[in-house]
Amino acid sequence: MGLKVAINKKSFEKNGKPFFYLADTCWSAFTNINENDWKYYLQYRKRQGYNVLQINILPQWDASATDLNHSPYQKDEKGNYQFDKLNDSYFNHARSMCEVAKEYGFELALVVLWCNYVPATWANNMLSHNTMPYEEIDGYIKKVNETFTDLDPLYVISGDTDLNEEISCSYYLKASQLLHELAPNCLQSLHVRGRLMEIPEKLIKQMDFYMFQSGHNAKLENRAMPYCLPEYFIEHYPVKPLLNSEPCYEQMGYSSNMYGRFHQFEIRRAAWQSILTGAFAGITYGAAGIYSWHTYGKEFANEVGEGFDSPNPWHLAIHYPGAWDYSDIKVIFDNYEITELSSAQNLLMNGIDDIRAALTNNKLLLIYVPENTKIKLKLETTAIDKITIIDLETRHREVGTVSSCQGGCMVGMHIFEHDALYVVDLK
């Protein structure tokens, strides 16, 4: 049995039990990873607690160069895909990789049409030589269904896409409708471009859950995206499970060729801000070097895609510490038996949007504090039983203090160096 939408319509369940979607991003798995490396990768991520893999069915346009030669279509004399000539060997290979992943207990989130294959998207405007003809969608979707559906994947219809043009929307609508007919039990979503909020209603209706992308742009005006995006989705769209499917990747170079990289703290901040704003169905980790499966001596095309700087090889990237920080989010959810969150920003008196607060299903108030400060709450001290403060870098814990102040109470400043999660037990 695959994943289902829970009764609350805000989270997932599997076999009747709550399921926190903790994914790793390995877009280029089907083209770039050999069998031994794949098994090593799966074992390591499984040990860290990950339970979903996000993979692109077709070759990732900004994957690192590889000596492997896996192509989903036969090619013409110029090296372009002949979309009426599918390569069975490619899909058999992808199927085999998915079977191994399922043996290790992973769910599969498979992207059907990355934006470069669809006309009039931002990526296709940059690199249009492998645009899939509209009439070939049927044969491709049939092959996707035959190859993967019995493995109960989540089908992510679009990849990194904008939805500004009718022709590109028509591609995604057709792919979604065909898969709903062929694979009615498989949940669907869209993976949209970074910071995209407006999604056509006809596509919203097709989705079983929402993915948004706070992304990799380091400009100051985009720093609030991890909580602005879920706020928008919650306010404007019907209730469905919501998650940040592409927060900034660890050690990823800033997009648009800006100098700098995202580090452990930034990716942790993006995750917790998204989750406590209402995107609590899960979270997706990403590491530069893993999603493109980079190896020493191979090219990474900086000019393709969003203009990211070169990554480290995957052998190093798999050990980035932020992967443990994301796995610890699931541990916290499991330990505190959290199955639902609701925003509690109205309880905060600090006036700092970067601090996020949410109430759990079992009378806990969670507060994420990126930088150390006293927290003012619209609560009486008598409403609080105890406070546990978790240092999200070291996982050390401190007993919090609380005192009365005008209009409510003051929670004392924690002693840790970086960000922390306050777990407030309410009476």
C-alpha positions, 0 to 999 in steps of 0.5 A: 500500500502506498501513501494516503492523505490522512483524515485531517487532509493535512498530512499523510498516513501509511497502513493507517499510521501517521507518515512524516514525509522525510525525503532526500533529493536525488534527481539524477539517480536513473542516469548517473548512479551505478548499482554499488553506489546506489546501494551505499546511498540507500543504506546510508540515507535509511540509517539517517531515517529518510523514507522518501526519494525524489527522482526525475524519471527523465534525465535531469538537465543540470546533472553532472557529467557521467560515463554511464549511458542511460537514455530514455529515447533513441537519438537522432544524428544530432544527439536529440531524443526521438520521442516516438522511440522509447528505450525499454532498457532505460525504463527497465534499469529505472524500474530495477533501481526503484525495486531496490529502493523499495526493498530498503523501505523507501517511498518514491516521489517520481517527477514525470515532466521536468520543465525543460521538456515542456514548451514555454517554460523558463528552462525550455526557453533556455534549452529547447532541443529536447522538447517533447511533442504534445502527441507523444505524452500519451505513449510516455505516460503509458510507459511510466504507468507500466514501469512504476505504478505497481510500486505505489509511487507519488507522481510529481507531474511537473519539475521546477516549473513555472505555469505562466503559459497555456501550452505548458499548463496543457502538457501538465494537465494532460499528463495528470489526467492520464495518470489519474486514469491509469494509476488512480491510487497514486497520489499526485502533486506539482513540483513548481519553480522557486517562490512560485505562488500562483497556480491555475485552478485547473491544476490545483484540482488535480493535486492530492497534496501541495509542494512549494519551493522556497529555493536557492535565491539568497537575495534579501527579499527572498529570505522570508519565502520558507514561511510566506509560501505556506501562508499563501497556500493555506490562505488561497487554496483548498486544504491538502497536505503541504510541504517544502519540497525544495528548500535551499540545498546544503552547500548549494551555490546561490542561484543567479551566479551570486557568490556564496553558498547555503550552509547547515544553519540556513537549510535548518532555518528554512525547514523549521520556518516552513513546518511551523507555518503549516507545511508540516506534512514533511520536508525534503533535504537536498545536498549539492553534489547529491542531486546531480551526482557529481564526481571528481573530474566530471563537468558540472555546467554552471551555465545550465539551470539557475547558475549554481556554482560547482558542487563537491563530489557526492562522496563528500556531499552525502556526509554533510551534517545538515542531513542529520538535522533534517532527520532529527525533525522526524525524530522530534515529531515521532518523540512528541507524537505530533500529527498536526500543527496550527499556527500560533503566531498570534501568541508572539509579541516580539513582532519578528516574523522569522520567529515561528510558532505553532500549536500541536495536536497534543497541547504543545507550543513549538517556537522556532528561534533563529537567533537568540532573544527573549520571547514574549508570549500572550500567555499567563505563566500559569498556563505553562507547565514546563519548557524544553529548549533544544539546540538544533545544532548540537541537540543539547537540551536546556530547561527553559525559564518563564516570568510574568511581563506586561500583557503575558509572559517572558520566556528566558533567552536560551544559552546556545550559539545558534537556532533553537526549538522551544517545546512549551508544555501547556497545562 
